[in-house]
Amino acid sequence: MSDDFPTPITEENGWLSGPLRTPAQMLQDQSYDGHKSLHDDATAGDLGFRAGPIEGPTHFSQFEPLCVRAFGEEWWHSGCISAHFRNMVVEGERCRAFLKHRAENADLADIRMEKEDGTEVLQGTASVRGAEGTALRERLSSLRPLEYKIILRDVEIGMTQAREPASMAMDQHMGSLYPFTLREKLDAITERSPRFVAERPVIPMEMISVLAHHLPKGFPVRGPAIGLFADLEIRLVEGPLLAGEPFEVEKTVVALSGSRRTESAWIESRIYRPGADTPAAIVLLNSATLKDSFAGYREEEAQLAGKGG
């Protein structure tokens, strides 16, 4: 335990771990492009999933107490979590977070999360002070290329969206993409901290993702189609970010990739304080769209294959 988090932490074979937690599902009513998202049970079922998954960033909260133990006060100023999601978690399942420092670099640690039955939820890194070698920056160098651009036909690497105003006050509804407030999230969050409810509340790491991605304007991804977070990195540069602060968000497509089931746009969101040249935080997202959720995908794919791409 620490003054920042009452979370009990144990250590075994160099791995710090927190308790089993049951994260809450808060995106049942999420919608975009006029339709429900993967977090809706019925929509998830139509695509072959057991139920609507817990949103990936939610899992970041279970790592914050471990990161404070590992990195101390610096976590709040330059902390970074970088994760590749391996298996979905549905409401009611319990998970545990693990962290182990790398012997060769005190600013970098390996992280993983497991369900109660040992199923791996995510793997990645936690770090401070801009440490190189984070999980996703390494992953960017070995992406599987996108063979056929169908859903992402009109998206190009280097596309940028100029800075847009953004904020997150305690009782501010975050829109159709995130149909809840920061206060409602704090009522359900797995790890509580007095810093989150102070006179100048710190925005939890998982909610920095909401700040980066809640604006409705997006890149020209064809639809309707269903997307999910496959990889996510949140890095504080000049933290902490505070509730009620004015920010500006700038987005750039930094990579495109593909898998058997998805087309992915890797989007870097830079969160600035107004007038600043240095971002306060940087969020890297692998926004993966399910091929089978796009009507006519296989037909277009066959046509492109027949034409040799």
Salt bridges, closest charged atoms under 4 A:
ASP4 OD1 - ARG195 NE 2.87
ASP29 OD1 - LYS36 NZ 3.73
GLU55 OE2 - LYS185 NZ 3.74
GLU73 OE2 - HIS77 NE2 3.11
GLU73 OE1 - ARG195 NH2 2.69
GLU74 OE1 - ARG129 NH1 3.76
GLU93 OE2 - ARG50 NH2 2.98
GLU93 OE1 - LYS115 NZ 3.24
ASP107 OD1 - ARG129 NH2 2.93
ASP110 OD1 - ARG102 NH2 2.87
GLU114 OE2 - ARG112 NE 2.90
GLU116 OE2 - ARG94 NH2 2.60
GLU120 OE1 - ARG86 NE 3.09
ASP154 OD1 - ARG153 NE 3.42
GLU156 OE2 - LYS149 NZ 3.18
ASP171 OD1 - ARG183 NE 2.61
GLU191 OE2 - ARG21 NE 2.92
GLU206 OE1 - LYS185 NZ 2.90
ASP231 OD2 - HIS84 ND1 2.73
ASP231 OD2 - ARG139 NE 2.88
GLU233 OE2 - ARG137 NE 3.31
GLU233 OE2 - ARG235 NH2 3.84
GLU245 OE2 - ARG273 NE 2.76
GLU248 OE1 - ARG163 NH1 3.07
GLU268 OE2 - ARG137 NH2 3.02
GLU268 OE1 - ARG270 NE 3.02
ASP292 OD1 - ARG298 NH2 3.05
GLU300 OE1 - ARG222 NH1 3.02
GLU301 OE1 - ARG298 NH1 3.10
